[in-house]
Every structure is written in structure tokens, then in C-alpha cells.
Amino acid sequence: MADEQLRYTLRTNRELFQKFRYVAEYEGRSANKKIEQYLKRTVQQFEEKHGKINTNE
């Protein structure tokens, strides 16, 4: 069974990420889970406007 978890390196400003991590921890999430929430919301909003994205192409 293939690993469905994708590992991705994010390059960003250190201070910005430290603040982001603070916000995530304040909300009871890890920075990784907070990023995942943003990704899900962004895709959902896009698909609501433009239709389902086919990833099999």
C-alpha cells in the first residue's frame, strides 16, 4: 500500500512562520494541521466556484 501522505518542504520567512505556529498552537493545532486546514478550505472554495478538480489526468 502506497503512503498517501505527501511530504513537502515549505520555504518561508522565519518570523512569519513563528507567528503562524503561535496562532496554530493557540487554536490547539500543530502548524502542519493548520496548513492542512488552509489547503482543504482553499480547494473546497475553488471547487465550489469552478467544479470538481480531476487529479487523475
BELWO-V545269 format. One line per field, one symbol per residue. ss: DSSP state (H for helix, E for strand, - for the rest). phi: phi as a letter, one per 30 degrees, with the letter a starting at -180 (. if undefined). psi: psi as a letter, one per 40 degrees, with the letter a starting at -180 (. if undefined). Layout:
ss: ???
phi: ???
psi: ???
This chain:
ss: -------------HHHHHHHHHHHHH----HHHHHHHHHHHHHHHHHHHH-------
phi: .ddddccbdccadddedddddededddibdeddddddddddddddddddcjddccdd
psi: hihehhhhhhhihdddddddddddddefiidddddddddddddddddddeihhhee.
